[in-house]
Amino acid sequence: MRYLSSIKSLYKYFLTIGKSDFDPSETIELPKVSRKLPATLSIEEIKRIIEQPDVSSPAGIRDRAILETLYACGLRVSELINLKQRDILFDAEIVRVFGKGSKERIVPIGKSALKWINNYRKKARSRFLKLTGAGDILFLNQRGSQLSRMTIWKIVNKATKDAGIEKEVHPHTFRHSFATHLLEGGADLRAVQEMLGHSDISTTQIYTHLDNDYIKEVHRTFHPRG
């Protein structure tokens, strides 16, 4: 494709300077570049990873709450580490998220994630508080400061290995899985776009290209002669 683009550019130049009367590459279309589908986890794999932290320790309670929140809300890592306690509206079961460009959006959050956030706030967060102070930041490190992106990656990586899952899993994999599972369950594309904070729906549409195995399973389950 790169060579074809170069040839097309060359003939455009020839036409401009009068070295050629026609462009033989004009009728040749560039091949469409397929968009690589993001890696996702199954619901069972997500469950196994989330349940790995040792919740008998403050760090384990925090890590469980982090994993629950990542999957419950489909957050970017930057959004997660910037969450404040006041952003979690327990009674309304929603989270205020500040995404790219500090754009605010409201995302629903499930009861399981709320339970673990509440456990963390009551039983563990005070263990991380230091004199330096982190203001109202929800998730803290051992120094009482805001967590780093690398720390979140390490938490996800450890839980994945402990769960015996050999796939390459990143924090963003939880976001991809969140969107995929919602759409597979019948969620409206526009609603998922809003929850993810995508400004362009075409970015969200990549999740509608479900794998063939899932499509076959839907057909077998719901078609009268499947």
Secondary structure, DSSP 4 states (H G I P E B T S, - for coil): -HHHHHHHHHHHHHHHHTS-S--TTTTPPPPPPPPPPPP---HHHHHHHHT-S-TTSHHHHHHHHHHHHHHHHT--HHHHHT-BGGGEETTTTEEEEE-GGG-EEEEE--HHHHHHHHHHHHHTHHHH--TT--TTBSSB-TTSSBPPHHHHHHHHHHHHHHTT--S---HHHHHHHHHHHHHHTT--HHHHHHHHT-SSHHHHHGGGS--HHHHHHHHHHHSTT-
